[in-house]
Amino acid sequence: MSNNFIDIITNYKLTIDANIYEYIILLDYEDYLQDIHKAFVDIEDRFNQYHMDFNRSTIYLNNVKYSNSTELLCNFTDIKNVNLITLICNQAVFGLPYQILSQYVNDNELKNNIYLGEVSINDKRKYKYSRVHINIECDEINNVSKIVCKKLLRLFTITKESNDVTISLIFIKIVFDIENEDIYLTYKIKNVNKLI
């Protein structure tokens, strides 16, 4: 599956301007959910990860911010919604997008002293999406209709003086259109420094 995604990334690059590129990929709904599901040993493991990652994320339900993971789940009486939220609303959702980016870096001869990772500690306050942001949207009968996950990563290099320097910022957005069983993955890459 990943090799097909890499082909799509390579062939569908949208240039916004000289320093910003956007890639849009349509993912297979069932395959992607299964990929996330495989990250967990069992349901208890998934629920534990959801609760741990909730505190490291900013999560909204219909654009209302929640600060308590259990309180958010109490809004739902249908176990299908609870299972969907605990499956998608954690760091595992970014596993495949990270793998795709890593493969892209390696396949394009960027691997020499170029690394993919979190936004630097010094820059975390500067960028809104250095923390995972998730918005859960519900329909009129309180069924989950869409989940949007956002995160910011970076490509960076290490100088001879052992300093890390960000080369590009990579904004990742994953849209789970639950009603239509579609998943859209978008990468927006902004070059911020020339390769040193």
Buried (B, 14 or more C-beta within 10 A) or exposed (E): EEEEBBEBBEEEEEEEEEEBBBBBBEBBBEEBBEBBEEBBEEEEEBBBBBBEBBEEBBBBBEEEEBEEBEEBBEBBEEEEBBBBBBBBBBBBBBBBBBBBBBBBBEEEEBEEEBBBEEBBEEBEEEBEBBBBBBBBBBEEEBBBBBBBBBBBBBBBBEEEEEEBBBBBBBBBBBBBBBEEEBBBBBBBBBBBEEEE
